[in-house]
Amino acid sequence: MGAFHTLLRSPLRILLAIAIDMTCAALALLVAGFLRLGSVTPIIEDYRGLLWASLLIVPVSFWVVGLYSLMLRRSGIEIWWRSLAGSALATMAAAAWITFDRGAVDGGVSRMAIVGFGINLSMAAASTRFAARSLIRRFMAPARECTLIYGAGVAGEMLAADPRFRVVAFIDDDATKWGRRIDGAAVHPPHELPEIVRRLQVATVLIALPSANVTQRRTVLRRLGHLSVRVLTVPMLDEIQSSQTGLYAIRAVGIGELLGRAPVAPDRELLEIAIAGKNVLVTGAGGSIGSELCRQILRWNPHRLIVLEQSEFNLYQVTLELEQLRARKTSTGGQGFEIVPSLGSVLDGVKVRQLMEANNVSTVFHAAAYKHVPIVEDNECEGAATNVLGTMRVAEAAQATGVERLIFVSTDKAVRPTSIMGATKRMAELVLQAMHEQAVAGGVRGAAQHTRFVMVRFGNVLGSSGSVIPLFEKQIAAGGPVTVTHEEMTRYFMTIPEAAELVMQAGALGQGGEVYVLDMGEPVKIVDLARRMIELSGRAVRSADRPDGDIEIQFTGLRPGEKLFEEIAIGNDVVRTTHDGIFRVQEASLGWDALRRSLDRLEAAVERQDRLEVRRVIRETVTEYRREGAVTPVN
């Protein structure tokens, strides 16, 4: 095997190819003479000059048409075309030879034998090269795994010739394709999938269904779930159409596809209400939700997008991406708009107010927050400052500058919170509700109109900085173990783009003071999610029933502040809206005067880093907060 690899990587491979072609040339002429004259003797005895000449003519002709420069492993039909061209050139050269060779002419060498020589030569040249290609693909990549392609359509046929994969079978739902062969691999019905995977030792399944919808892909993934094969997929049709992604950009199955959520169709009118032609500010614009909000806002033609971020690196990254999106949109005839990057914190009330004033902001999406439960649990003062006081600063600036609406990105952890993070987000909701009621009652001064404060709650978003998904991916890549806090822990999941799109629509629905919750679908057990991710990576879960599995799932216990189950509303009063994916909840609020005293105490406690007082104020204000226990010692 080592000698084969060395030969293929050395210049000697061309000498070997020339030797094979010379042999094919001699055999092609002898066979042509035999078929025409009934014997090879005339060729060997009387026309040996032509025989020897063909040994020179053929390699030179093949060199001229580029047959020796072909990369056989990646070549397909080009082998045929170049073989035909080289053989035609060699045939013409042979015909010229016998024209000037008096002995050949006098002897009556048949011109038909020369034509037969060309035909034989083209078939031999192409056949030897296709055989060589098969050998190279087989031995040059010995680690290449057996691949099954799910989908025998155009995409599947194109990928069958891809040298990255050793395709051994196809699966397709279309019964008219069963039994057919594509590049030597048979097409089978879906019910034969487990048997084919076992019998052919399939290690990778490639889903070649770019036009399939979410339901169809979910069905396919369910069939593959327990086969312990690595699952890859071609991009979906909308990915290919909306970006530079091509069909060959094979990727792992997205976690959104794994959960199988069917996204709710967006309401264009709602999306345009708060964005089209307006100046929009996004706080926390460099975070997972904030950056996705920025991307989607650009799709709906704002006049100006102001991005506020306290991390210099995150601000640079999101601004660079947004500028590229703007350039791409402008180049395709889209409307022009401005992007205004701003470095700063939401705690800087003067900065935020000046930013809104200078840019005549109409809509604010407030996504800036500390969201990681265990970290905020050990850093109460910072969490309370950003999540509560920062929200108040942004709301005060919005009221003072006449912002039309402020959409606050909240979380389902604000419902009966057991963590400081959830409790601070609930307290921020109470602040906005109280400020709205105060404004409606005529308590806001210096504003031409009162700002509509709208709060939107949702659960975990897939792929965000605090999501468990990236952690599972790293643990699986490292060979495990995969760590889950509790066997019964469940969470709601949604993709970042879907969450951002629904937040924008909920913000347009609100008239002020409402708390909206998004339809998160069915809750998912974290252990089931981990198990499915392991299985679709091509590994098996190690357990008592399967001790020979590849990756073990370990339970580490709940971390401080974590819940087993998340909720979306404090009470049962959940009301439908005009949008299928958005609901409104009716919940109690606090008066501004009482809340103002709590905020003053909280601000003073944060100022002197009094962690116990911060917890005390939050517990007294957010009466549903049930987290008890000693404060973690300061590191």
FINUPA-239003 format. One record per residue (C-alpha): residue in one letter; chain; z, y, x. Coordinates in steps of 0.05 Angstrom, whole numbers, plus 5000, padded with zeros to 4 digits. Last residue first. Layout:
! FINUPA-239003
SITE  residuo  cadena     z     y     x
SITE        A       A     Z     Y     X
...
END
This chain:
! FINUPA-239003
SITE  residuo  cadena     z     y     x
SITE        N       A  5900  5695  4735
SITE        V       A  5939  5723  4676
SITE        P       A  5980  5671  4641
SITE        T       A  5950  5644  4575
SITE        V       A  5985  5676  4516
SITE        A       A  6032  5631  4480
SITE        G       A  6014  5598  4414
SITE        E       A  5984  5613  4346
SITE        R       A  5914  5624  4320
SITE        R       A  5913  5631  4245
SITE        Y       A  5873  5694  4233
SITE        E       A  5864  5700  4157
SITE        T       A  5907  5764  4157
SITE        V       A  5860  5801  4203
SITE        T       A  5900  5865  4211
SITE        E       A  5969  5836  4228
SITE        R       A  5939  5782  4273
SITE        I       A  5894  5833  4309
SITE        V       A  5952  5880  4321
SITE        R       A  5996  5824  4348
SITE        R       A  5942  5797  4393
SITE        V       A  5931  5865  4424
SITE        E       A  6006  5875  4429
SITE        L       A  6013  5810  4468
SITE        R       A  5956  5829  4514
SITE        D       A  5983  5897  4533
SITE        Q       A  5928  5921  4579
SITE        R       A  5954  5994  4578
SITE        E       A  5890  6022  4548
SITE        V       A  5879  5959  4506
SITE        A       A  5947  5969  4474
SITE        A       A  5933  6042  4459
SITE        E       A  5865  6025  4429
SITE        L       A  5897  5971  4386
SITE        R       A  5952  6017  4360
SITE        D       A  5900  6070  4342
SITE        L       A  5857  6017  4309
SITE        S       A  5916  5992  4268
SITE        R       A  5930  6064  4244
SITE        R       A  5857  6073  4225
SITE        L       A  5858  6009  4185
SITE        A       A  5912  6035  4139
SITE        D       A  5874  6101  4128
SITE        W       A  5806  6067  4122
SITE        G       A  5826  6020  4065
SITE        L       A  5818  5946  4078
SITE        S       A  5765  5898  4053
SITE        A       A  5765  5836  4008
SITE        E       A  5703  5792  4008
SITE        Q       A  5642  5783  3964
SITE        V       A  5588  5744  4002
SITE        R       A  5514  5758  4002
SITE        F       A  5462  5704  4016
SITE        I       A  5399  5703  4058
SITE        G       A  5347  5648  4070
SITE        D       A  5315  5648  4001
SITE        H       A  5308  5724  3999
SITE        T       A  5318  5760  3933
SITE        T       A  5393  5751  3942
SITE        R       A  5438  5694  3922
SITE        V       A  5513  5707  3915
SITE        V       A  5570  5672  3951
SITE        D       A  5639  5680  3920
SITE        N       A  5672  5617  3946
SITE        G       A  5719  5653  3993
SITE        I       A  5722  5666  4068
SITE        A       A  5648  5654  4077
SITE        I       A  5603  5619  4128
SITE        E       A  5649  5563  4152
SITE        E       A  5653  5527  4219
SITE        F       A  5685  5459  4230
SITE        L       A  5726  5431  4287
SITE        K       A  5749  5499  4308
SITE        E       A  5758  5527  4378
SITE        G       A  5811  5579  4397
SITE        P       A  5836  5544  4460
SITE        R       A  5790  5485  4477
SITE        L       A  5787  5423  4434
SITE        G       A  5790  5357  4470
SITE        T       A  5748  5329  4528
SITE        F       A  5708  5274  4494
SITE        Q       A  5661  5238  4542
SITE        I       A  5591  5215  4525
SITE        E       A  5564  5165  4577
SITE        I       A  5494  5165  4605
SITE        D       A  5451  5106  4626
SITE        G       A  5470  5048  4581
SITE        D       A  5490  4980  4609
SITE        P       A  5557  4981  4573
SITE        R       A  5522  4982  4505
SITE        D       A  5572  4966  4450
SITE        A       A  5629  4998  4489
SITE        S       A  5584  5057  4502
SITE        R       A  5531  5083  4549
SITE        V       A  5478  5123  4513
SITE        A       A  5407  5104  4533
SITE        R       A  5359  5147  4572
SITE        G       A  5288  5170  4558
SITE        S       A  5304  5244  4549
SITE        L       A  5297  5233  4474
SITE        E       A  5356  5185  4475
SITE        I       A  5402  5234  4512
SITE        M       A  5384  5292  4466
SITE        R       A  5395  5248  4405
SITE        R       A  5464  5227  4429
SITE        A       A  5485  5299  4446
SITE        L       A  5463  5322  4376
SITE        D       A  5502  5265  4344
SITE        V       A  5564  5284  4385
SITE        I       A  5556  5356  4362
SITE        K       A  5555  5336  4289
SITE        V       A  5504  5380  4254
SITE        P       A  5518  5425  4194
SITE        E       A  5462  5428  4142
SITE        G       A  5418  5489  4135
SITE        M       A  5440  5555  4166
SITE        D       A  5422  5598  4107
SITE        L       A  5443  5666  4133
SITE        V       A  5505  5703  4112
SITE        Y       A  5507  5775  4088
SITE        V       A  5567  5822  4086
SITE        E       A  5552  5884  4046
SITE        G       A  5581  5954  4060
SITE        G       A  5516  5991  4052
SITE        Q       A  5452  5985  4011
SITE        G       A  5433  5921  4046
SITE        L       A  5366  5886  4039
SITE        A       A  5334  5918  4101
SITE        G       A  5390  5892  4145
SITE        A       A  5382  5823  4116
SITE        Q       A  5309  5824  4136
SITE        M       A  5324  5843  4208
SITE        V       A  5379  5791  4213
SITE        L       A  5331  5739  4184
SITE        E       A  5280  5752  4239
SITE        A       A  5334  5750  4293
SITE        A       A  5361  5683  4268
SITE        E       A  5292  5652  4264
SITE        P       A  5274  5675  4335
SITE        I       A  5341  5650  4363
SITE        T       A  5334  5581  4332
SITE        M       A  5388  5560  4282
SITE        F       A  5448  5513  4286
SITE        Y       A  5509  5502  4243
SITE        R       A  5565  5465  4279
SITE        T       A  5605  5401  4273
SITE        M       A  5663  5374  4315
SITE        E       A  5685  5305  4292
SITE        E       A  5682  5269  4359
SITE        H       A  5715  5327  4395
SITE        T       A  5702  5369  4457
SITE        V       A  5636  5337  4477
SITE        T       A  5620  5325  4550
SITE        V       A  5556  5291  4572
SITE        P       A  5570  5246  4633
SITE        G       A  5518  5250  4658
SITE        G       A  5457  5234  4700
SITE        A       A  5449  5303  4730
SITE        A       A  5390  5318  4683
SITE        I       A  5433  5297  4624
SITE        Q       A  5489  5344  4645
SITE        K       A  5441  5402  4655
SITE        E       A  5409  5391  4587
SITE        F       A  5478  5384  4553
SITE        L       A  5500  5451  4583
SITE        P       A  5436  5485  4561
SITE        I       A  5449  5460  4490
SITE        V       A  5522  5480  4484
SITE        S       A  5503  5552  4468
SITE        G       A  5538  5611  4499
SITE        S       A  5477  5642  4533
SITE        S       A  5434  5626  4473
SITE        G       A  5388  5565  4474
SITE        L       A  5397  5547  4401
SITE        V       A  5435  5597  4359
SITE        N       A  5503  5579  4334
SITE        G       A  5525  5605  4266
SITE        F       A  5505  5666  4225
SITE        R       A  5537  5728  4197
SITE        V       A  5502  5794  4180
SITE        M       A  5539  5859  4167
SITE        V       A  5506  5921  4137
SITE        F       A  5530  5992  4146
SITE        R       A  5487  6043  4109
SITE        T       A  5497  6111  4141
SITE        H       A  5519  6168  4097
SITE        Q       A  5472  6227  4091
SITE        A       A  5466  6295  4123
SITE        A       A  5523  6280  4170
SITE        G       A  5573  6330  4198
SITE        R       A  5632  6305  4158
SITE        V       A  5644  6236  4129
SITE        G       A  5700  6230  4078
SITE        G       A  5658  6237  4016
SITE        A       A  5680  6174  3979
SITE        V       A  5615  6140  4001
SITE        A       A  5633  6155  4073
SITE        Q       A  5703  6126  4066
SITE        E       A  5676  6063  4034
SITE        H       A  5625  6056  4091
SITE        M       A  5678  6068  4143
SITE        A       A  5723  6015  4111
SITE        Q       A  5668  5963  4110
SITE        L       A  5648  5979  4182
SITE        V       A  5720  5972  4207
SITE        L       A  5731  5908  4167
SITE        E       A  5669  5877  4199
SITE        A       A  5696  5897  4268
SITE        M       A  5761  5862  4250
SITE        R       A  5722  5799  4233
SITE        K       A  5687  5803  4301
SITE        T       A  5755  5813  4335
SITE        A       A  5783  5752  4298
SITE        G       A  5725  5707  4317
SITE        M       A  5731  5725  4391
SITE        I       A  5807  5721  4389
SITE        S       A  5801  5650  4363
SITE        T       A  5824  5612  4300
SITE        P       A  5783  5655  4253
SITE        R       A  5784  5646  4177
SITE        V       A  5711  5668  4176
SITE        A       A  5695  5710  4237
SITE        K       A  5671  5647  4273
SITE        D       A  5611  5650  4226
SITE        T       A  5586  5707  4269
SITE        S       A  5569  5781  4266
SITE        V       A  5507  5821  4284
SITE        F       A  5519  5891  4254
SITE        I       A  5460  5926  4222
SITE        L       A  5467  6001  4222
SITE        R       A  5426  6041  4172
SITE        E       A  5398  6111  4162
SITE        V       A  5426  6143  4225
SITE        G       A  5451  6213  4208
SITE        T       A  5475  6234  4278
SITE        A       A  5550  6235  4263
SITE        Q       A  5548  6171  4221
SITE        A       A  5511  6132  4275
SITE        A       A  5558  6159  4329
SITE        E       A  5618  6137  4289
SITE        A       A  5587  6068  4278
SITE        V       A  5572  6059  4352
SITE        R       A  5643  6080  4371
SITE        M       A  5673  6034  4318
SITE        T       A  5632  5975  4343
SITE        G       A  5656  5988  4414
SITE        L       A  5728  5992  4389
SITE        V       A  5724  5924  4356
SITE        N       A  5679  5877  4397
SITE        T       A  5680  5915  4462
SITE        A       A  5753  5934  4466
SITE        A       A  5780  5873  4430
SITE        G       A  5743  5826  4477
SITE        E       A  5765  5865  4538
SITE        C       A  5837  5865  4517
SITE        E       A  5838  5792  4495
SITE        N       A  5812  5764  4561
SITE        D       A  5836  5692  4560
SITE        E       A  5811  5678  4489
SITE        V       A  5749  5720  4505
SITE        I       A  5731  5669  4558
SITE        P       A  5746  5608  4514
SITE        V       A  5705  5635  4454
SITE        H       A  5643  5662  4490
SITE        K       A  5619  5719  4445
SITE        Y       A  5632  5786  4479
SITE        A       A  5592  5836  4439
SITE        A       A  5530  5881  4438
SITE        A       A  5485  5861  4379
SITE        H       A  5487  5927  4340
SITE        F       A  5418  5935  4310
SITE        V       A  5412  6010  4296
SITE        T       A  5359  6042  4252
SITE        S       A  5337  6115  4244
SITE        V       A  5347  6141  4315
SITE        N       A  5327  6213  4329
SITE        N       A  5316  6197  4403
SITE        A       A  5359  6252  4432
SITE        E       A  5412  6245  4378
SITE        M       A  5419  6170  4382
SITE        L       A  5424  6171  4457
SITE        Q       A  5472  6230  4455
SITE        R       A  5517  6192  4407
SITE        V       A  5516  6128  4449
SITE        K       A  5533  6166  4513
SITE        V       A  5589  6205  4480
SITE        G       A  5619  6142  4449
SITE        D       A  5621  6104  4515
SITE        L       A  5650  6039  4490
SITE        V       A  5579  6016  4472
SITE        S       A  5567  6012  4547
SITE        G       A  5510  6041  4588
SITE        L       A  5441  6034  4618
SITE        S       A  5385  6060  4574
SITE        P       A  5314  6035  4568
SITE        V       A  5267  6075  4523
SITE        I       A  5205  6038  4500
SITE        E       A  5152  6080  4465
SITE        F       A  5100  6058  4415
SITE        G       A  5024  6050  4410
SITE        Q       A  4993  6012  4353
SITE        G       A  4955  5948  4367
SITE        G       A  4883  5945  4389
SITE        T       A  4886  5882  4432
SITE        S       A  4902  5921  4495
SITE        T       A  4959  5957  4460
SITE        K       A  4992  5891  4442
SITE        R       A  4986  5863  4512
SITE        A       A  5013  5927  4543
SITE        R       A  5071  5929  4494
SITE        L       A  5088  5856  4508
SITE        Q       A  5087  5870  4583
SITE        E       A  5131  5931  4574
SITE        L       A  5179  5889  4532
SITE        E       A  5185  5837  4587
SITE        L       A  5199  5888  4641
SITE        T       A  5250  5923  4596
SITE        V       A  5285  5857  4582
SITE        Q       A  5292  5839  4655
SITE        Y       A  5313  5908  4680
SITE        L       A  5365  5915  4625
SITE        N       A  5392  5846  4641
SITE        F       A  5398  5864  4715
SITE        E       A  5432  5930  4701
SITE        S       A  5482  5899  4653
SITE        Q       A  5509  5951  4604
SITE        E       A  5450  5947  4557
SITE        L       A  5419  5997  4508
SITE        V       A  5346  5988  4488
SITE        I       A  5312  6045  4450
SITE        L       A  5249  6025  4414
SITE        R       A  5203  6082  4390
SITE        H       A  5152  6089  4335
SITE        P       A  5165  6018  4311
SITE        N       A  5105  5974  4298
SITE        W       A  5129  5909  4266
SITE        R       A  5115  5862  4325
SITE        L       A  5156  5907  4371
SITE        I       A  5218  5892  4328
SITE        Q       A  5208  5818  4342
SITE        R       A  5213  5825  4417
SITE        C       A  5272  5873  4412
SITE        L       A  5310  5827  4365
SITE        E       A  5298  5770  4413
SITE        S       A  5328  5812  4469
SITE        G       A  5390  5828  4428
SITE        I       A  5400  5757  4405
SITE        S       A  5401  5726  4475
SITE        G       A  5430  5786  4510
SITE        G       A  5393  5843  4545
SITE        A       A  5390  5888  4484
SITE        G       A  5466  5891  4476
SITE        T       A  5454  5951  4432
SITE        V       A  5386  5956  4397
SITE        L       A  5362  6026  4376
SITE        V       A  5302  6036  4330
SITE        N       A  5260  6098  4321
SITE        K       A  5218  6088  4259
SITE        G       A  5144  6078  4244
SITE        A       A  5155  6007  4218
SITE        I       A  5226  5985  4231
SITE        A       A  5276  5988  4174
SITE        I       A  5229  5976  4116
SITE        E       A  5177  5937  4154
SITE        L       A  5214  5871  4158
SITE        L       A  5233  5874  4084
SITE        E       A  5160  5884  4064
SITE        R       A  5137  5826  4109
SITE        D       A  5184  5776  4077
SITE        P       A  5189  5719  4127
SITE        A       A  5176  5647  4108
SITE        V       A  5239  5606  4116
SITE        P       A  5240  5561  4177
SITE        A       A  5241  5485  4167
SITE        R       A  5297  5458  4210
SITE        G       A  5282  5392  4245
SITE        L       A  5342  5389  4291
SITE        L       A  5300  5359  4346
SITE        E       A  5244  5408  4332
SITE        G       A  5293  5465  4344
SITE        I       A  5317  5431  4407
SITE        G       A  5247  5434  4435
SITE        V       A  5214  5369  4456
SITE        A       A  5199  5371  4530
SITE        R       A  5137  5407  4551
SITE        I       A  5063  5394  4564
SITE        A       A  5022  5457  4578
SITE        Y       A  4956  5418  4572
SITE        L       A  4940  5448  4504
SITE        G       A  4944  5518  4531
SITE        T       A  4998  5571  4528
SITE        Q       A  4972  5643  4537
SITE        S       A  5007  5664  4474
SITE        S       A  5004  5669  4398
SITE        Q       A  4948  5619  4385
SITE        I       A  4976  5564  4430
SITE        E       A  5047  5572  4404
SITE        D       A  5021  5573  4332
SITE        L       A  4984  5507  4344
SITE        M       A  5046  5472  4371
SITE        P       A  5050  5460  4445
SITE        V       A  5037  5388  4469
SITE        T       A  5098  5344  4467
SITE        L       A  5143  5302  4512
SITE        V       A  5191  5246  4493
SITE        R       A  5226  5203  4545
SITE        V       A  5237  5134  4516
SITE        S       A  5304  5104  4495
SITE        L       A  5274  5074  4430
SITE        H       A  5328  5099  4384
SITE        G       A  5300  5168  4364
SITE        L       A  5226  5153  4368
SITE        R       A  5216  5141  4293
SITE        R       A  5261  5201  4277
SITE        L       A  5220  5243  4324
SITE        V       A  5156  5226  4286
SITE        T       A  5187  5243  4219
SITE        R       A  5214  5309  4247
SITE        R       A  5144  5326  4273
SITE        Q       A  5115  5315  4203
SITE        T       A  5169  5358  4171
SITE        V       A  5161  5415  4221
SITE        N       A  5086  5419  4212
SITE        A       A  5033  5381  4252
SITE        S       A  4975  5422  4281
SITE        P       A  4990  5408  4355
SITE        L       A  5001  5333  4343
SITE        A       A  4995  5301  4412
SITE        I       A  5067  5275  4419
SITE        L       A  5071  5242  4488
SITE        V       A  5117  5182  4491
SITE        T       A  5143  5163  4560
SITE        A       A  5174  5099  4587
SITE        V       A  5130  5047  4553
SITE        Q       A  5145  4976  4576
SITE        L       A  5081  4949  4544
SITE        R       A  5118  4897  4503
SITE        R       A  5180  4938  4487
SITE        V       A  5144  5004  4470
SITE        I       A  5091  4965  4432
SITE        E       A  5142  4927  4391
SITE        P       A  5181  4990  4372
SITE        L       A  5117  5027  4353
SITE        E       A  5084  4973  4310
SITE        H       A  5105  5008  4245
SITE        P       A  5068  5070  4268
SITE        P       A  4998  5038  4266
SITE        H       A  4963  5022  4332
SITE        V       A  4905  5054  4371
SITE        A       A  4882  5013  4431
SITE        A       A  4877  5040  4502
SITE        G       A  4812  5030  4541
SITE        D       A  4793  5104  4544
SITE        I       A  4805  5109  4470
SITE        R       A  4802  5043  4432
SITE        R       A  4798  5030  4358
SITE        G       A  4843  4980  4323
SITE        W       A  4875  5031  4277
SITE        K       A  4834  5094  4270
SITE        T       A  4818  5087  4196
SITE        A       A  4893  5076  4181
SITE        D       A  4909  5149  4200
SITE        D       A  4983  5151  4219
SITE        D       A  4967  5145  4293
SITE        I       A  4998  5110  4353
SITE        F       A  4961  5104  4419
SITE        A       A  4969  5055  4477
SITE        V       A  4971  5046  4552
SITE        V       A  4962  5117  4577
SITE        R       A  4980  5125  4651
SITE        F       A  4993  5199  4650
SITE        R       A  4985  5255  4702
SITE        P       A  4912  5235  4710
SITE        D       A  4894  5268  4643
SITE        A       A  4838  5228  4612
SITE        A       A  4880  5206  4553
SITE        L       A  4901  5279  4544
SITE        M       A  4834  5298  4516
SITE        E       A  4833  5239  4467
SITE        G       A  4903  5256  4443
SITE        A       A  4885  5329  4430
SITE        V       A  4822  5309  4392
SITE        G       A  4859  5260  4347
SITE        A       A  4894  5195  4366
SITE        G       A  4965  5222  4356
SITE        Y       A  5027  5193  4388
SITE        I       A  5006  5180  4459
SITE        L       A  5042  5123  4496
SITE        T       A  5054  5130  4570
SITE        C       A  5069  5077  4622
SITE        E       A  5104  5110  4680
SITE        R       A  5074  5138  4744
SITE        A       A  5117  5118  4803
SITE        P       A  5059  5082  4836
SITE        A       A  5018  5147  4837
SITE        M       A  4963  5135  4889
SITE        F       A  4960  5061  4870
SITE        R       A  4937  5061  4798
SITE        R       A  4901  5127  4796
SITE        I       A  4866  5111  4861
SITE        L       A  4846  5041  4837
SITE        S       A  4818  5069  4772
SITE        R       A  4780  5124  4808
SITE        A       A  4751  5072  4857
SITE        A       A  4725  5032  4798
SITE        F       A  4695  5095  4769
SITE        R       A  4664  5109  4837
SITE        T       A  4635  5039  4845
SITE        S       A  4605  5042  4775
SITE        A       A  4573  5111  4785
SITE        A       A  4539  5092  4850
SITE        A       A  4518  5023  4825
SITE        M       A  4489  5050  4760
SITE        S       A  4451  5106  4796
SITE        L       A  4425  5057  4849
SITE        N       A  4399  5006  4798
SITE        I       A  4360  5060  4762
SITE        G       A  4332  5089  4826
SITE        F       A  4311  5020  4853
SITE        G       A  4279  5004  4786
SITE        V       A  4236  5067  4795
SITE        I       A  4218  5043  4865
SITE        A       A  4200  4974  4838
SITE        M       A  4156  5008  4787
SITE        R       A  4119  5042  4845
SITE        S       A  4102  4972  4868
SITE        V       A  4093  4964  4943
SITE        G       A  4020  4947  4951
SITE        G       A  4019  4921  5022
SITE        D       A  3970  4975  5039
SITE        V       A  4017  5028  5015
SITE        A       A  4078  4999  5051
SITE        G       A  4040  4990  5115
SITE        R       A  4012  5060  5111
SITE        D       A  4082  5090  5108
SITE        F       A  4069  5162  5087
SITE        T       A  4067  5149  5012
SITE        I       A  4121  5095  5020
SITE        W       A  4169  5148  5046
SITE        A       A  4153  5199  4992
SITE        A       A  4171  5148  4939
SITE        A       A  4236  5134  4976
SITE        A       A  4252  5210  4978
SITE        M       A  4238  5215  4903
SITE        T       A  4284  5156  4890
SITE        A       A  4339  5186  4934
SITE        L       A  4336  5252  4895
SITE        A       A  4339  5214  4829
SITE        S       A  4398  5173  4854
SITE        G       A  4436  5236  4876
SITE        A       A  4424  5270  4809
SITE        L       A  4443  5208  4768
SITE        S       A  4506  5198  4810
SITE        R       A  4523  5272  4803
SITE        W       A  4517  5269  4728
SITE        W       A  4555  5204  4720
SITE        I       A  4614  5226  4765
SITE        E       A  4617  5292  4727
SITE        I       A  4634  5252  4665
SITE        G       A  4705  5244  4691
SITE        S       A  4736  5270  4755
SITE        R       A  4810  5281  4768
SITE        R       A  4824  5220  4812
SITE        L       A  4754  5222  4840
SITE        M       A  4761  5289  4875
SITE        L       A  4687  5298  4887
SITE        S       A  4665  5321  4956
SITE        Y       A  4627  5258  4973
SITE        L       A  4584  5263  4910
SITE        G       A  4563  5334  4927
SITE        V       A  4489  5332  4908
SITE        V       A  4467  5339  4981
SITE        W       A  4516  5286  5006
SITE        F       A  4489  5236  4955
SITE        S       A  4418  5249  4980
SITE        V       A  4439  5241  5053
SITE        P       A  4477  5177  5038
SITE        V       A  4416  5149  5000
SITE        I       A  4361  5167  5048
SITE        L       A  4392  5134  5110
SITE        L       A  4402  5064  5082
SITE        S       A  4338  5074  5042
SITE        A       A  4300  5081  5107
SITE        W       A  4323  5012  5130
SITE        L       A  4296  4980  5067
SITE        L       A  4232  5021  5069
SITE        G       A  4220  4998  5140
SITE        R       A  4236  4926  5120
SITE        Y       A  4176  4927  5076
SITE        D       A  4140  4863  5095
SITE        E       A  4195  4813  5110
SITE        I       A  4257  4835  5071
SITE        I       A  4221  4870  5013
SITE        P       A  4167  4817  5007
SITE        T       A  4221  4762  5009
SITE        V       A  4264  4789  4952
SITE        S       A  4226  4748  4901
SITE        G       A  4200  4752  4829
SITE        L       A  4158  4813  4847
SITE        R       A  4186  4864  4798
SITE        L       A  4256  4838  4784
SITE        F       A  4264  4814  4855
SITE        G       A  4239  4879  4884
SITE        A       A  4288  4919  4841
SITE        V       A  4345  4872  4860
SITE        L       A  4329  4880  4934
SITE        L       A  4324  4956  4928
SITE        A       A  4390  4962  4891
SITE        L       A  4424  4914  4939
SITE        A       A  4403  4956  4999
SITE        A       A  4424  5021  4966
SITE        C       A  4491  4991  4943
SITE        T       A  4507  4970  5014
SITE        M       A  4489  5039  5039
SITE        D       A  4534  5069  4984
SITE        I       A  4593  5025  5005
SITE        A       A  4584  5046  5078
SITE        I       A  4580  5119  5057
SITE        A       A  4644  5113  5015
SITE        L       A  4680  5081  5075
SITE        L       A  4656  5137  5120
SITE        I       A  4682  5187  5069
SITE        R       A  4750  5152  5066
SITE        L       A  4754  5155  5142
SITE        P       A  4768  5230  5136
SITE        S       A  4841  5211  5120
SITE        R       A  4883  5217  5056
SITE        L       A  4853  5158  5021
SITE        L       A  4860  5115  5083
SITE        T       A  4934  5132  5092
SITE        H       A  4949  5116  5019
SITE        F       A  4914  5048  5025
SITE        A       A  4950  5033  5091
SITE        G       A  5017  5047  5057
SITE        M       A  5000  5000  5000
END
